[in-house]
Amino acid sequence: MSDETENGPTYGFDTLQIHAGARPDPATGARQTPIYQTTAYVFRDADHAAALFNLQEVGYIYSRLTNPTVAVLQERIATLEGGVGAVCCSSGHAAQIMALFPLMGPGLNVVASTRLYGGSVTQLSHTIKRFGWEARFVDFDDLDAVAAACDENTRAVFCESIANPGGYITDLDAIAGVADQVGVPLIVDNTSATPYLCRPFEHGASLVVHSTTKYLTGNGTVMGGCVVDSGNFDWSASDRFPSLSAPEPAYHGLKFHETFGNLAFTFHGIAIGLRDLGMTMNPQAAHYTLMGTETLSLRMERHVENAEKLAQWLENDPRVEEVTYAGLKSSPYYARVARICPKGAGALFTIAIKGGYEACVKMVNGLEIFSHVANLGDARSLVIHSASTTHRQLTTEQQIAAGAGPNVLRFSIGIEDADDLIRDLDQALLKATGQ
Ligand SMILES: *Cc1c(COP(=O)(O)O)cnc(C)c1O
């Protein structure tokens, strides 16, 4: 396979997750993508160097901006998402800053869902204030509230497709409709779903961000992030996005949108974002993540199959008070799964158990296959008791509002044998509740 993969729809997902972006190494014929462990690239001559620096020619200058191993991963993720381009960066949180950076500025705001990964809530509610940016948190099931939170200073709407951890599925089409009315891009964090379960661009999103640390890598080895552009947003339709539509002083007045068309956001991400913010993905990380993407669909199928089995088993267990998994018929979000994530509701859910805080601590200590860690999306099954760890600083009321009350455990279901996982849950519940 060679360049045909750039025509996306010609090949199925399973083929693209292995081949998109990659071709045998032109120098050696190496079939697997080499780790280009280099900082810099020799220019052919002075004119070549000048053309690269002026963005008149695309090529490699310095690995803070571009690297061939990272470039393969960028093309692969862009293809799997159905986007036109992607920029990888050092972590999922870096990807969120990289996505917002070209859009935002002092006094401007992003309207965000209250149901986000905990770290994203902290990043958006506290840290971005240092840049003079504001995040307005709203319940994304209340479309009127989302619309009401937007004003002339809004520059983006931000949510997760499957929101970690409470089994919540966002009605992306409806939210995209609101963003469209306001005239700003919808940014979707597609980490928990991956492009195998959900394709946000098909539901009107303009940009997708990923923590590649999670399912895309899939083995808990490296940190990484990615911003993917659908290429569909018209940055020049208003004067609200001057970084993309107005002359850029750092490139002699070049206008990104006029010059690079639907690749404007991607080029800006490299030429300004990575160049000046420096949140670069290293080629080793790109290598591990490329290895992960090759088996993405197979892993996600098993993640979902196991999550469904375990959630059903837990829901029927009298020691368990509640299971929040959108793949269960009892979930208020069950109907959205077929439309937004047709291949399954992911593999993250929370349970509430009898016996409260003490029982949860005993259960976490009693589990043998599940690891107690602050991570998700690993091949191995993971558990965390948020109230005694990630949400420890909050009051009980705040913990409950965040879906992380004292009696709640969050699971990230791995791809081990479902029967072994069920046996592990059973014996740990016995230790926790004495029943
Ligand atoms: C982990 C995670 C992030 C942050 O990604 P890092 O790679 O840890 O920086 C953002 N969003 C979601 C949904 C996540 O699970």
The ligand as an SDF file (V2000), in Angstrom:
LIG
                    3D

 15 15  0  0  0  0  0  0  0  0999 V2000
   -6.3780   11.5160   30.2920 C   0  0  0  0  0  0  0  0  0  0  0  0
   -7.3370   12.4240   29.6590 C   0  0  0  0  0  0  0  0  0  0  0  0
   -6.9860   13.7360   29.3040 C   0  0  0  0  0  0  0  0  0  0  0  0
   -5.6210   14.2930   29.6020 C   0  0  0  0  0  0  0  0  0  0  0  0
   -4.6530   13.5990   28.8680 O   0  0  0  0  0  0  0  0  0  0  0  0
   -3.1270   13.4320   29.3520 P   0  0  0  0  0  0  0  0  0  0  0  0
   -2.5170   12.6400   28.2530 O   0  0  0  0  0  0  0  0  0  0  0  0
   -3.1450   12.7450   30.6840 O   0  0  0  0  0  0  0  0  0  0  0  0
   -2.5750   14.8330   29.4550 O   0  0  0  0  0  0  0  0  0  0  0  0
   -7.9320   14.5150   28.6940 C   0  0  0  0  0  0  0  0  0  0  0  0
   -9.1780   14.0630   28.4440 N   0  0  0  0  0  0  0  0  0  0  0  0
   -9.5540   12.8030   28.7530 C   0  0  0  0  0  0  0  0  0  0  0  0
  -10.9380   12.3530   28.4470 C   0  0  0  0  0  0  0  0  0  0  0  0
   -8.6530   11.9420   29.3810 C   0  0  0  0  0  0  0  0  0  0  0  0
   -9.0380   10.6980   29.6980 O   0  0  0  0  0  0  0  0  0  0  0  0
  1  2  1  0
  2  3  1  0
  2 14  2  0
  3  4  1  0
  3 10  2  0
  4  5  1  0
  5  6  1  0
  6  7  2  0
  6  8  1  0
  6  9  1  0
 10 11  1  0
 11 12  2  0
 12 13  1  0
 12 14  1  0
 14 15  1  0
M  END
$$$$
